């Protein structure tokens, strides 16, 4: 991995900056607080995202800004990669927003976890680091804050060993051992479960043998029942044949009896019809005689002339009604005018002034108005008397005409009654003729049916009554059928038991077969458990021990070599114990790490870091971050001579790109590139 460029937008003390990184040894130079470490935190963020307790959004986003972003461009395994992550301030604080990874032009947008997964794939780091708060491999091979490296030297030996085992990937052997124990428990529980499952295997075998014996017994009993059923079926078939023959004879006789009964009923019905018709003929004759007498007194009427006279009279009534209505209107108007004149006469004496002209009304004017109203009353009374006289005349005339119309309508009704009686007489003549013909027909049909009845009686005498024989054979058949039901029921019971037993035996057979298979599996499980307990766990522990010894040996030698380069004091020696804890010997006496000078502490931490870097890169040879090393303040507390030794370290490392963060100007003399930073009024920038 080679970093090529970094873009920052509103990150810590940076507003908007872009830094280009060449290959080789690079020094990030500037005063304390100028923004050098911010670049390393930005790189950490863009690669692995925010991490609770380690790298928060609030510590990265510039104060007063709502959005920020980091974009990193690097080359890895021959591919050009651009990664961008963004920050966004919300109601609950600063969190990660969208991001993307572009690999050789292939764009991928995803969540924070998805981006981290892509980075781990590019770095070829184990996938288990996806859910970790940080990547230990990156932390101890590429970039480790100086304080964090010093803290690992001061950590509890057990905690340090756990961390290093994870970093070296050796903890997998312990996981294998732990998982083996879990698997052993599972296998033992499974074996115990299988032993419980076959605990009744012998009982099942005995039960199967008992059921087989019962099946043999049932077969014999079913054969006996089959013989009985065959005999009963033969008797049933013979009885059914006899019943069929008898039923044919019985059916023929029954049909003749039914036919005889039908003919007899028909004869009776026809005789009854003749009797009813005779009664009807007598009644008709009486009615005809009566009607003939009434029709003889027929009067001569001209119905058309009668209808015209009625219509003319009704028209006279209509004309008189019209005139009467006009007279009533005149009466109403005259009476209305008389009433109005009386009211005007009464009101004129009470009136003091005219309601229209507002002038006073004089007594003379009032008498004049009264005279005029009296004239109107007189005139209208004369008209009223004449009209009322005419009203009485018209009412009398209308009454006389209505009486004439009523008399004419009575004459018309009398004629219509005569006409109805005449038509009724003609109808009864016709009805009488039809009945006489029907009586003649009924007499002939009765004769024919009596002949047919005699023929049926002769046929019945020729067929004997077989009812008694039929009942006897039917009783025999019923007995056979009852016997058959008993045999069939017994056979069905045996067959059902036979079927259930066979199914049970088959099921037992499968369970026994399964039990035999389980016995074989128990034997296999026993062998597997024995192998795990005696061989596998010991083998894994031996492998772990040998690898751990090799790692410890390489780590110890590298740690000593790097420390000797940095510290030339022959009286100060350092090595690792079995827990990878640094043991320091000074002038032949053991001394504590905390008793060292500041430069010696930094040297021990840097030597430990470099040794750890090389061991991890060797053990995990296929990771893609071997070409990059970031050193954060590696010369803190160094003397001038020790700073000079950094040149030798860089030459020994042979890493393609080393980024050093330091404010020590002396380092500028032996690096390839110097990138300078300064902070002006709280804003960092590249010079």
MILUM-39362 format. One line per field, with one value per residue (C-alpha): residue number from 1; x, y, z. Coordinates in pm, 1 decimal, decimal comma, padded with zeros to 6 digits. Last residue first. Example, Ala and Ser with C-alpha at 12.3 -4.5 7.8 and 13.67 -1.06 7.14 Angstrom:
BEGIN
nr = 2|1
X = 01367,0|01230,0
Y = -00106,0|-00450,0
Z = 00714,0|00780,0
***
This chain:
BEGIN
nr = 687|686|685|684|683|682|681|680|679|678|677|676|675|674|673|672|671|670|669|668|667|666|665|664|663|662|661|660|659|658|657|656|655|654|653|652|651|650|649|648|647|646|645|644|643|642|641|640|639|638|637|636|635|634|633|632|631|630|629|628|627|626|625|624|623|622|621|620|619|618|617|616|615|614|613|612|611|610|609|608|607|606|605|604|603|602|601|600|599|598|597|596|595|594|593|592|591|590|589|588|587|586|585|584|583|582|581|580|579|578|577|576|575|574|573|572|571|570|569|568|567|566|565|564|563|562|561|560|559|558|557|556|555|554|553|552|551|550|549|548|547|546|545|544|543|542|541|540|539|538|537|536|535|534|533|532|531|530|529|528|527|526|525|524|523|522|521|520|519|518|517|516|515|514|513|512|511|510|509|508|507|506|505|504|503|502|501|500|499|498|497|496|495|494|493|492|491|490|489|488|487|486|485|484|483|482|481|480|479|478|477|476|475|474|473|472|471|470|469|468|467|466|465|464|463|462|461|460|459|458|457|456|455|454|453|452|451|450|449|448|447|446|445|444|443|442|441|440|439|438|437|436|435|434|433|432|431|430|429|428|427|426|425|424|423|422|421|420|419|418|417|416|415|414|413|412|411|410|409|408|407|406|405|404|403|402|401|400|399|398|397|396|395|394|393|392|391|390|389|388|387|386|385|384|383|382|381|380|379|378|377|376|375|374|373|372|371|370|369|368|367|366|365|364|363|362|361|360|359|358|357|356|355|354|353|352|351|350|349|348|347|346|345|344|343|342|341|340|339|338|337|336|335|334|333|332|331|330|329|328|327|326|325|324|323|322|321|320|319|318|317|316|315|314|313|312|311|310|309|308|307|306|305|304|303|302|301|300|299|298|297|296|295|294|293|292|291|290|289|288|287|286|285|284|283|282|281|280|279|278|277|276|275|274|273|272|271|270|269|268|267|266|265|264|263|262|261|260|259|258|257|256|255|254|253|252|251|250|249|248|247|246|245|244|243|242|241|240|239|238|237|236|235|234|233|232|231|230|229|228|227|226|225|224|223|222|221|220|219|218|217|216|215|214|213|212|211|210|209|208|207|206|205|204|203|202|201|200|199|198|197|196|195|194|193|192|191|190|189|188|187|186|185|184|183|182|181|180|179|178|177|176|175|174|173|172|171|170|169|168|167|166|165|164|163|162|161|160|159|158|157|156|155|154|153|152|151|150|149|148|147|146|145|144|143|142|141|140|139|138|137|136|135|134|133|132|131|130|129|128|127|126|125|124|123|122|121|120|119|118|117|116|115|114|113|112|111|110|109|108|107|106|105|104|103|102|101|100|99|98|97|96|95|94|93|92|91|90|89|88|87|86|85|84|83|82|81|80|79|78|77|76|75|74|73|72|71|70|69|68|67|66|65|64|63|62|61|60|59|58|57|56|55|54|53|52|51|50|49|48|47|46|45|44|43|42|41|40|39|38|37|36|35|34|33|32|31|30|29|28|27|26|25|24|23|22|21|20|19|18|17|16|15|14|13|12|11|10|9|8|7|6|5|4|3|2|1
X = 00324,5|00032,4|-00243,9|-00393,5|-00654,7|-00677,1|-00559,4|-00261,8|-00152,0|00158,7|00252,7|00557,3|00584,0|00944,0|01041,3|01328,3|01427,5|01783,3|01841,7|01480,7|01520,8|01726,7|01425,6|01256,7|00887,0|00793,9|00542,9|00722,2|00562,3|00757,1|00685,4|00867,5|00986,8|01357,2|01360,6|01739,7|01775,3|01502,7|01663,2|02004,1|01857,8|01674,6|02020,4|02088,9|01800,4|01981,5|02295,7|02095,0|01937,7|01592,7|01312,0|01038,4|01219,8|00938,3|00683,8|00420,7|00579,3|00371,0|00487,9|00365,5|00496,6|00377,0|00009,1|-00108,7|-00128,0|-00005,8|00294,3|00100,9|00379,3|00646,6|00453,9|00352,8|00712,7|00842,3|00589,8|00629,1|01004,0|00952,5|00704,0|00916,8|01219,9|01011,1|00882,1|01231,9|01381,4|01104,9|01168,2|01544,7|01492,3|01271,3|01516,9|01452,5|01312,7|00961,2|01086,5|01191,3|01547,5|01717,5|02081,0|02396,2|02484,3|02132,2|01906,6|01565,8|01301,6|01040,6|00719,6|00655,8|00482,8|00776,6|01023,1|01151,7|01503,1|01686,4|02043,9|02184,4|02550,2|02662,5|02502,2|02459,3|02082,9|01894,6|02081,0|02096,7|01718,3|01651,7|01864,7|01721,1|01361,0|01447,2|01598,5|01308,0|01041,5|01207,4|01240,1|00891,2|00741,6|00927,5|00830,7|00469,3|00472,8|00612,2|00370,7|00070,7|00165,0|00212,7|-00124,8|-00290,8|-00137,3|-00238,0|-00597,2|-00606,3|-00451,6|-00594,4|-00919,3|-01001,9|-00913,5|-01114,4|-01415,1|-01386,0|-01356,0|-01657,1|-01850,2|-01777,9|-01897,6|-02206,4|-02263,3|-02262,3|-02509,6|-02716,3|-02728,4|-02850,4|-03111,9|-03223,7|-03268,2|-03461,9|-03674,3|-03733,0|-03824,9|-04051,4|-04230,5|-04264,1|-04386,6|-04637,6|-04755,5|-04782,4|-04967,6|-05205,7|-05280,5|-05341,6|-05556,1|-05759,9|-05775,5|-05887,9|-06158,7|-06264,0|-06284,3|-06503,3|-06730,2|-06739,5|-06828,3|-07103,4|-07234,1|-07242,9|-07441,5|-07691,7|-07709,6|-07772,9|-08052,5|-08203,5|-08192,5|-08379,9|-08645,8|-08683,2|-08726,1|-09019,2|-09174,1|-09170,5|-09325,1|-09612,7|-09659,0|-09670,6|-10044,5|-10120,0|-10145,6|-10430,2|-10709,3|-10542,1|-10554,9|-10932,8|-10994,4|-10794,8|-11021,8|-11338,7|-11210,1|-11134,9|-11498,0|-11626,4|-11395,1|-11543,7|-11901,5|-11818,4|-11659,0|-11981,8|-12203,1|-11965,0|-11990,2|-12376,7|-12365,7|-12116,7|-12354,1|-12642,8|-12413,1|-12311,8|-12676,9|-12768,6|-12473,4|-12581,9|-12941,5|-12799,1|-12596,9|-12900,7|-13100,0|-12814,4|-12801,8|-13178,3|-13148,8|-12865,9|-13071,3|-13370,0|-13146,2|-13002,4|-13357,3|-13454,7|-13134,1|-13216,3|-13570,7|-13424,9|-13176,2|-13464,6|-13649,1|-13333,3|-13281,5|-13644,4|-13593,1|-13269,0|-13458,9|-13720,9|-13449,3|-13260,0|-13580,8|-13656,0|-13298,5|-13313,5|-13640,4|-13508,9|-13186,9|-13388,8|-13567,3|-13233,0|-13098,6|-13390,6|-13377,0|-12997,5|-13017,7|-13274,2|-13061,6|-12756,3|-12932,7|-13064,8|-12725,6|-12549,7|-12808,3|-12760,9|-12379,5|-12430,7|-12659,3|-12405,2|-12127,4|-12340,2|-12420,1|-12038,4|-11964,9|-12224,1|-12081,0|-11738,0|-11423,5|-11105,9|-10821,9|-10530,7|-10540,6|-10523,9|-10646,6|-10926,9|-11004,8|-11235,4|-11368,3|-11611,3|-11917,4|-11773,0|-11699,8|-12061,0|-12167,6|-11851,9|-11924,2|-12282,5|-12156,0|-11898,7|-12171,0|-12398,7|-12106,9|-12030,7|-12397,6|-12409,6|-12084,3|-12197,7|-12537,6|-12367,7|-12136,9|-12435,0|-12610,4|-12300,6|-12299,2|-12669,2|-12606,2|-12337,1|-12554,5|-12843,7|-12610,2|-12486,3|-12845,4|-12945,6|-12640,6|-12754,6|-13099,7|-12946,9|-12721,6|-13017,9|-13229,0|-12938,4|-12898,0|-13272,1|-13266,1|-12966,3|-13132,3|-13452,6|-13669,8|-13947,1|-14058,6|-14006,1|-14268,5|-14175,0|-13819,1|-13949,4|-14137,5|-13837,4|-13612,0|-13818,2|-13827,9|-13453,4|-13377,6|-13585,5|-13418,7|-13075,8|-13146,5|-13253,1|-12948,9|-12719,5|-12867,2|-12817,2|-12457,4|-12380,4|-12514,8|-12317,8|-11999,1|-12051,5|-12082,2|-11756,1|-11574,9|-11691,5|-11576,8|-11238,6|-11195,9|-11262,1|-11015,1|-10746,4|-10806,7|-10778,7|-10456,1|-10311,1|-10405,6|-10256,8|-09930,5|-09919,2|-09962,5|-09673,8|-09455,1|-09526,2|-09426,7|-09102,4|-09048,6|-09068,4|-08794,6|-08574,0|-08635,2|-08514,3|-08193,4|-08138,9|-08168,0|-07903,0|-07664,3|-07703,5|-07634,1|-07311,3|-07203,9|-07249,9|-07024,4|-06751,3|-06765,9|-06712,8|-06403,9|-06264,9|-06322,2|-06101,5|-05824,9|-05851,9|-05795,5|-05476,7|-05339,3|-05424,4|-05206,6|-04909,4|-04961,4|-04967,5|-04625,4|-04489,3|-04620,9|-04429,6|-04106,7|-04145,4|-04197,2|-03874,8|-03680,5|-03838,6|-03744,3|-03383,3|-03371,0|-03505,2|-03185,2|-03140,4|-03249,9|-03076,9|-02746,4|-02807,0|-02857,2|-02543,6|-02348,2|-02490,4|-02403,1|-02051,4|-02019,3|-02147,9|-01915,7|-01627,4|-01727,4|-01712,3|-01374,8|-01261,4|-01391,8|-01171,7|-00872,1|-00939,2|-00987,5|-00652,7|-00503,1|-00677,0|-00505,3|-00191,8|-00306,9|00001,5|-00211,8|-00456,2|-00172,3|-00018,8|-00335,9|-00385,6|-00016,5|-00044,9|-00356,0|-00177,3|00135,1|-00066,0|00006,2|00316,4|00476,1|00135,4|00094,8|00419,5|00285,1|-00043,6|00141,2|00338,3|00025,8|00052,5|00030,4|00128,7|00218,1|00078,7|-00245,1|-00302,8|-00288,0|-00488,0|-00778,3|-01009,3|-01345,4|-01372,4|-01674,5|-01487,1|-01166,3|-01298,7|-01264,5|-00888,3|-00686,4|-00621,3|-00565,7|-00815,0|-01058,8|-01020,9|-01093,4|-01406,2|-01532,8|-01472,0|-01681,3|-01963,3|-01953,1|-01975,8|-02261,5|-02214,4|-02122,3|-01897,1|-01743,8|-01522,9|-01286,6|-00968,9|-01111,8|-01347,0|-01470,8|-01769,2|-01916,7|-02247,3|-02285,3|-02097,5|-02214,0|-02180,2|-02425,7|-02781,6|-02954,8|-02728,3|-02380,8|-02268,6|-01937,5|-01825,5|-01610,9|-01419,7|-01192,3|-00999,1|-00802,3|-00558,7|-00477,1|-00134,1|-00158,9|-00240,0|-00214,5|-00362,0|-00605,8|-00779,7|-01084,3|-01194,1|-01521,3|-01698,9|-02048,2|-02224,7|-01936,8|-01903,2|-01608,3|-01434,0|-01549,4|-01287,2|-01326,9|-01708,9|-01708,5|-01539,7|-01224,1|-01127,3|-01412,3|-01663,2|-01495,7|-01555,0|-01458,5|-01189,3|-00998,9|-01127,8|-01103,3|-00743,3|-00634,1|-00807,5|-00642,3|-00302,2|-00369,1|-00481,5|-00146,5|00026,6|-00214,0|00010,5|-00045,7|00327,1|00528,9|00568,8|00709,9|00545,7|00854,0|00833,7|01061,0|01002,5|00698,9|00525,4|00234,5|00014,3|-00182,1|-00518,1|-00676,8|-01016,6|-01096,9|-00838,3|-00811,9|-01028,0|-01160,0|-01371,1|-01292,1|-00970,8|-00821,6|-00534,8|-00300,2|-00075,6|-00052,1|00136,5|00000,0
Y = 02532,0|02300,0|02457,3|02442,7|02700,4|02806,0|03160,9|03038,8|02676,3|02554,9|02250,1|02141,5|01838,4|01714,0|01457,3|01213,1|01184,6|01202,6|01573,6|01650,9|01428,2|01703,2|01937,1|01743,0|01839,2|01483,2|01271,8|01020,3|00865,4|00569,3|00449,8|00170,7|-00001,8|-00107,9|-00133,8|-00130,0|00200,9|00364,7|00231,1|00367,3|00714,2|00688,3|00643,5|01014,8|01084,7|00870,8|01083,7|01406,0|01263,6|01118,0|01228,0|01182,3|01044,1|00824,3|01111,9|00908,3|00658,7|00549,6|00246,9|00145,5|-00124,8|-00415,1|-00315,1|-00587,5|-00889,8|-01222,1|-01282,1|-01293,5|-01446,6|-01235,8|-00908,3|-00973,2|-01040,3|-00731,7|-00492,8|-00638,5|-00586,8|-00229,7|-00157,3|-00317,6|-00122,2|00197,5|00131,8|00046,9|00353,1|00577,9|00446,8|00497,5|00854,6|00937,1|00781,8|00434,4|00372,6|00312,4|00009,9|-00153,8|-00270,5|-00605,9|-00576,0|-00659,3|-00297,4|-00242,1|-00537,4|-00478,2|-00749,1|-00657,5|-00863,5|-01101,2|-01345,3|-01591,6|-01314,0|-01065,2|-00908,6|-00587,4|-00488,6|-00164,7|-00184,1|-00184,6|00158,5|00199,2|00248,4|00285,3|00017,4|-00211,0|-00169,4|-00266,8|-00580,7|-00683,2|-00651,2|-00839,0|-01128,2|-01138,8|-01122,9|-01400,6|-01622,5|-01540,6|-01614,5|-01946,2|-02035,0|-01940,0|-02156,9|-02451,4|-02397,2|-02366,0|-02681,7|-02868,4|-02739,5|-02847,7|-03198,0|-03233,1|-03136,7|-03384,0|-03694,6|-03827,2|-03634,7|-03574,8|-03931,8|-04080,3|-03868,0|-03977,9|-04347,4|-04321,8|-04130,9|-04410,7|-04675,7|-04468,6|-04437,3|-04816,2|-04850,4|-04576,0|-04785,9|-05083,8|-04856,6|-04731,3|-05091,3|-05158,6|-04847,8|-04950,9|-05303,3|-05165,0|-04959,3|-05267,2|-05473,7|-05199,3|-05183,5|-05563,2|-05562,0|-05290,7|-05482,9|-05813,0|-05635,9|-05481,2|-05816,7|-05991,1|-05731,2|-05735,2|-06118,7|-06107,4|-05848,1|-06043,0|-06365,1|-06193,7|-06010,0|-06336,6|-06509,9|-06225,5|-06251,8|-06629,7|-06576,3|-06303,1|-06534,8|-06808,2|-06552,5|-06441,6|-06812,7|-06844,7|-06507,2|-06590,3|-06933,0|-06769,1|-06496,3|-06734,9|-06687,6|-06903,7|-06751,1|-06890,5|-06733,0|-06397,0|-06434,2|-06506,4|-06202,7|-05983,2|-06089,6|-06014,7|-05666,8|-05599,2|-05680,1|-05453,8|-05178,6|-05192,8|-05171,2|-04872,0|-04699,3|-04737,3|-04595,8|-04304,8|-04212,4|-04203,3|-03991,9|-03755,4|-03703,7|-03618,7|-03383,5|-03198,5|-03148,5|-03012,0|-02767,1|-02633,2|-02576,2|-02419,7|-02173,2|-02070,2|-02008,0|-01799,1|-01585,8|-01513,1|-01442,4|-01191,2|-01014,2|-00984,4|-00834,6|-00585,9|-00482,1|-00419,8|-00218,9|00004,1|00071,8|00162,8|00396,2|00575,3|00630,5|00774,1|01007,5|01134,8|01196,8|01386,0|01608,2|01697,5|01787,7|02006,2|02202,5|02263,9|02384,5|02610,5|02777,7|02831,1|02991,9|03223,6|03365,9|03401,9|03601,5|03844,8|03908,0|03958,3|04212,1|04411,7|04376,6|04496,7|04815,9|04894,2|04840,6|05057,2|05340,2|05311,6|05347,8|05671,6|05807,6|05720,7|05901,7|06217,4|06195,3|06178,6|06471,4|06682,2|06582,6|06706,9|06491,4|06678,7|06665,3|06408,6|06355,1|05975,6|05873,9|06135,0|06295,1|06228,9|05887,6|05728,4|05835,5|05690,9|05348,1|05234,1|05338,9|05179,6|04854,8|04845,6|04917,3|04631,6|04390,6|04486,9|04444,1|04094,9|03993,5|04104,6|03923,0|03597,1|03604,3|03668,6|03371,5|03153,8|03258,8|03156,4|02818,6|02769,2|02842,9|02575,9|02329,1|02391,5|02306,5|01984,8|01875,9|01924,3|01710,9|01436,4|01445,2|01409,1|01120,6|00932,3|00986,2|00856,2|00542,8|00463,5|00510,3|00271,1|00014,2|-00013,2|-00227,7|-00479,0|-00657,0|-01029,8|-01201,3|-01539,3|-01503,4|-01551,8|-01873,7|-02019,4|-01927,6|-02139,2|-02442,0|-02413,9|-02399,1|-02714,8|-02898,0|-02790,9|-02932,0|-03269,0|-03283,1|-03200,3|-03486,3|-03723,8|-03594,9|-03669,7|-04024,6|-04074,0|-03944,1|-04181,9|-04470,4|-04355,0|-04332,4|-04681,7|-04825,3|-04646,7|-04778,0|-05134,3|-05090,7|-04955,4|-05238,7|-05502,3|-05332,7|-05334,1|-05698,5|-05782,6|-05602,3|-05783,0|-06118,4|-06041,0|-05915,1|-06224,5|-06448,1|-06246,8|-06215,3|-06594,0|-06641,3|-06368,3|-06512,5|-06853,5|-06698,2|-06492,1|-06806,4|-06987,0|-06684,2|-06649,1|-07020,3|-06998,8|-06680,7|-06858,3|-07146,5|-06908,4|-06697,3|-07006,8|-07103,6|-06743,7|-06749,3|-07057,1|-06892,0|-06576,3|-06782,9|-06934,9|-06592,6|-06450,0|-06709,5|-06623,0|-06250,5|-06327,0|-06494,4|-06187,2|-05960,8|-06158,0|-06141,7|-05762,5|-05721,4|-05912,4|-05690,2|-05375,6|-05482,3|-05540,5|-05185,6|-05021,3|-04827,6|-04741,5|-04374,3|-04332,3|-04444,0|-04198,0|-03910,8|-04012,3|-04015,0|-03674,2|-03539,1|-03679,9|-03536,1|-03194,2|-03194,8|-03291,8|-03017,0|-02760,6|-02895,2|-02883,6|-02527,1|-02429,8|-02609,7|-02456,2|-02116,8|-02166,6|-02244,7|-01942,6|-01722,1|-01757,4|-01496,6|-01290,0|-00988,2|-01201,1|-01373,8|-01030,3|-00892,8|-01200,1|-01188,2|-00819,5|-00886,2|-01168,8|-00953,9|-00657,8|-00350,6|-00133,6|-00231,1|-00212,5|00140,9|00257,0|00145,9|00332,5|00649,8|00642,9|00619,5|00301,2|00312,8|00049,2|-00288,7|-00271,3|-00078,7|-00220,5|-00574,0|-00474,3|-00350,2|-00146,8|-00179,2|-00531,9|-00631,5|-00645,0|-00778,7|-01135,8|-01098,3|-01156,5|-00880,7|-00895,5|-00518,1|-00485,3|-00725,4|-00537,7|-00212,8|-00360,8|-00478,2|-00131,5|00017,5|-00230,6|-00144,2|00230,9|00178,6|00151,2|00302,1|00107,9|00261,8|00063,4|00322,4|00134,8|00074,3|00351,8|00321,3|00521,6|00702,5|00834,1|00985,1|00898,1|01056,0|01379,2|01430,4|01324,6|01616,5|01579,3|01677,0|01495,4|01326,8|01190,8|00900,9|00880,3|00605,9|00622,6|00314,8|00263,7|-00105,9|-00272,2|-00454,8|-00128,2|00231,6|00509,8|00803,9|00908,3|01136,4|01273,2|01460,8|01723,4|01850,6|02062,1|02300,1|02509,3|02312,0|02102,3|01741,8|01494,7|01487,2|01506,1|01212,0|00990,3|00779,6|00541,0|00504,6|00416,8|00371,5|00593,8|00461,6|00206,0|00348,6|00707,9|00736,2|00608,8|00839,9|01134,2|01039,9|01038,7|01376,9|01522,7|01416,6|01674,8|01963,2|02248,9|02149,1|02100,5|02286,8|02150,2|01869,6|01569,5|01382,5|01148,4|00852,0|00705,7|00731,5|01063,8|01196,0|01481,8|01682,9|01852,9|02103,5|02255,0|02379,8|02191,9|02234,5|01927,7|01806,9|02060,4|01915,5|01710,9|01559,3|01304,2|01186,4|00909,3|00660,3|00342,8|00000,0
Z = 00330,2|00413,8|00622,3|00968,7|01083,3|01449,0|01383,3|01181,4|01215,7|01033,0|00833,7|00637,0|00409,6|00386,0|00124,1|00081,0|00447,2|00589,3|00659,6|00755,9|01062,7|01227,2|01235,5|01516,2|01495,9|01410,8|01221,1|01002,9|00695,2|00556,4|00200,5|00017,1|00335,9|00334,8|00716,5|00748,3|00563,9|00772,8|01090,4|00991,0|00933,6|01268,8|01420,0|01378,6|01619,9|01876,9|01847,5|01893,0|02207,8|02187,8|02426,2|02159,9|01854,3|01712,8|01713,6|01522,0|01283,8|00983,7|00784,1|00436,7|00197,0|00414,3|00385,4|00142,9|00380,7|00235,7|00462,2|00787,5|00999,6|00832,1|00827,7|01190,8|01294,2|01113,2|01264,6|01615,2|01593,7|01477,3|01757,8|02029,0|01907,4|01905,7|02262,1|02391,9|02219,4|02355,9|02708,3|02660,5|02538,7|02840,4|03084,4|03222,0|03571,9|03432,4|03238,9|03568,7|03639,9|03665,3|03767,4|03568,1|03500,7|03367,6|03278,0|03127,2|03078,5|02815,0|02858,6|02570,1|02811,2|02788,0|02880,8|02624,6|02614,3|02697,0|02783,2|02922,1|03026,3|02662,0|02609,6|02232,7|02248,3|01913,6|01720,6|02024,3|02071,8|01709,9|01744,3|02083,2|01961,3|01641,8|01839,7|02088,3|01813,2|01614,3|01923,3|02048,2|01706,0|01688,6|02047,2|01977,6|01668,2|01867,4|02156,1|01928,7|01741,1|02072,0|02196,4|01873,3|01898,3|02264,4|02177,4|01885,8|02047,9|02375,2|02427,9|02060,8|01963,6|02254,8|02161,9|01798,2|01894,5|02125,1|01856,4|01606,6|01854,7|01928,6|01553,4|01516,7|01801,7|01633,4|01316,3|01520,7|01681,5|01340,1|01230,6|01552,2|01491,4|01130,2|01239,7|01510,7|01244,7|01023,2|01318,8|01405,3|01044,8|01036,8|01369,6|01250,7|00931,4|01114,1|01377,0|01097,0|00919,6|01239,3|01302,8|00936,9|00949,7|01260,6|01097,0|00770,5|00956,3|01159,7|00853,6|00653,8|00928,0|00925,3|00545,8|00558,9|00814,8|00598,0|00294,8|00486,9|00587,9|00225,7|00128,0|00372,9|00281,7|-00091,3|-00034,3|00160,6|-00100,9|-00399,6|-00489,2|-00798,5|-01153,1|-01377,4|-01166,4|-01212,9|-01593,2|-01587,6|-01365,0|-01607,7|-01900,2|-01700,0|-01614,4|-01982,8|-02077,2|-01797,2|-01922,8|-02274,8|-02143,9|-01924,5|-02225,9|-02431,9|-02153,0|-02106,2|-02478,2|-02465,9|-02154,3|-02323,4|-02617,9|-02379,3|-02190,9|-02508,7|-02618,5|-02275,6|-02279,2|-02621,7|-02506,0|-02186,4|-02391,2|-02599,5|-02280,6|-02133,0|-02451,8|-02426,9|-02056,6|-02119,7|-02395,3|-02163,7|-01895,5|-02153,1|-02249,7|-01889,4|-01833,4|-02137,4|-02012,7|-01672,9|-01845,9|-02025,9|-01696,2|-01534,3|-01830,8|-01799,8|-01428,2|-01504,8|-01755,2|-01491,1|-01232,7|-01483,2|-01563,3|-01195,6|-01131,0|-01434,5|-01324,5|-00971,3|-01101,6|-01336,4|-01030,7|-00855,0|-01149,5|-01155,7|-00779,4|-00786,6|-01071,2|-00874,4|-00561,4|-00755,7|-00871,1|-00523,7|-00355,6|-00615,3|-00564,7|-00188,9|-00237,8|-00431,7|-00162,7|00107,0|-00084,9|-00104,8|00265,2|00341,2|00108,5|00288,5|00623,5|00512,3|00473,8|00575,6|00320,4|00339,1|-00041,3|-00020,8|00325,4|00304,3|00640,4|00934,5|00830,5|01080,6|00881,6|00558,8|00711,8|00758,3|00408,1|00257,3|00441,0|00307,7|-00047,4|-00017,3|00099,3|-00194,9|-00436,9|-00302,2|-00320,8|-00684,4|-00768,2|-00602,7|-00773,2|-01108,5|-01053,2|-00960,1|-01285,1|-01485,8|-01310,7|-01390,7|-01759,4|-01771,3|-01580,8|-01828,2|-02115,9|-01940,4|-01861,5|-02225,4|-02331,0|-02088,8|-02254,4|-02600,0|-02485,4|-02333,4|-02649,7|-02862,1|-02641,8|-02678,2|-03056,8|-03077,3|-02848,4|-03051,6|-02823,0|-02885,1|-02574,4|-02505,9|-02295,8|-02456,4|-02308,1|-01952,9|-02039,1|-02228,3|-01933,1|-01692,1|-01923,8|-01986,1|-01610,7|-01546,1|-01834,6|-01711,9|-01367,2|-01511,6|-01738,6|-01439,8|-01238,2|-01530,3|-01569,5|-01202,0|-01245,5|-01565,3|-01393,2|-01101,1|-01348,7|-01514,6|-01177,3|-01077,2|-01412,2|-01373,9|-01020,1|-01138,3|-01427,5|-01186,2|-00938,2|-01212,5|-01338,7|-00987,5|-00944,6|-01283,0|-01189,7|-00856,2|-01034,1|-01276,3|-00991,3|-00783,9|-01073,8|-01129,8|-00755,0|-00722,7|-00982,5|-00823,5|-00477,5|-00593,6|-00736,9|-00419,1|-00203,3|-00413,9|-00397,2|-00021,2|00036,7|-00170,8|00014,1|00348,3|00237,6|00108,0|00426,2|00636,2|00433,7|00450,9|00827,5|00862,3|00653,1|00868,7|01184,1|01040,2|00932,7|01275,6|01447,3|01224,1|01298,4|01673,6|01644,6|01455,8|01732,7|01996,1|01788,1|01748,8|02124,4|02194,3|01949,3|02100,4|02451,1|02336,4|02188,7|02506,5|02590,4|02222,5|02251,6|02587,5|02433,5|02147,9|02393,7|02583,2|02257,2|02162,2|02505,8|02468,0|02116,8|02227,5|02527,2|02300,9|02054,6|02333,9|02437,2|02075,3|02049,2|02341,3|02188,6|01846,3|02009,1|02180,8|01842,0|01686,9|01941,4|01729,8|01476,0|01549,5|01644,7|01845,0|02032,6|02087,1|02249,5|02472,2|02574,5|02662,0|02877,0|03057,0|03110,4|03243,9|03035,1|03071,7|02739,7|02570,7|02709,7|02545,1|02207,5|02268,7|02372,4|02045,3|01828,8|01621,2|01241,6|00988,1|01142,4|01496,8|01438,0|01090,4|01232,4|01541,4|01328,6|01548,9|01727,1|01597,3|01384,2|01053,3|01215,7|01179,2|00800,8|00825,2|00653,2|00276,7|00275,1|-00014,4|00156,9|00487,7|00302,7|00138,7|00481,1|00622,9|00341,2|00412,3|00784,3|00717,1|00472,3|00098,6|-00235,5|-00474,5|-00786,8|-01028,7|-01178,6|-01082,8|-00733,7|-00620,5|-00262,6|-00140,8|00157,3|00295,2|00643,6|00961,8|01284,4|01481,3|01766,3|01848,8|01674,4|01371,1|01253,5|00941,2|00863,0|00526,0|00407,7|00081,0|-00050,3|-00379,0|-00490,9|-00777,2|-00812,0|-00852,9|-00516,9|-00343,9|-00459,2|-00250,6|-00266,6|00056,3|00077,8|00415,2|00466,7|00674,1|00739,3|01002,8|01085,7|01402,5|01537,1|01272,5|01262,2|01391,4|01773,3|01742,6|01501,2|01758,2|01735,0|02015,9|02267,4|01997,3|01662,8|01360,5|01019,1|00926,0|00627,6|00614,9|00993,4|01024,8|00742,0|00917,8|01248,7|01074,8|00914,5|01248,9|01393,9|01175,2|01250,0|01375,0|01737,5|01812,1|01552,6|01205,0|00998,2|00834,3|00714,6|00418,5|00340,0|-00004,3|-00230,6|-00287,1|-00076,2|-00200,8|00055,5|-00017,2|00218,3|00296,0|00646,8|00849,0|01230,2|01301,7|00964,2|00775,1|00429,6|00400,2|00085,9|00104,7|-00169,1|-00296,0|-00005,1|-00104,0|00000,0
***
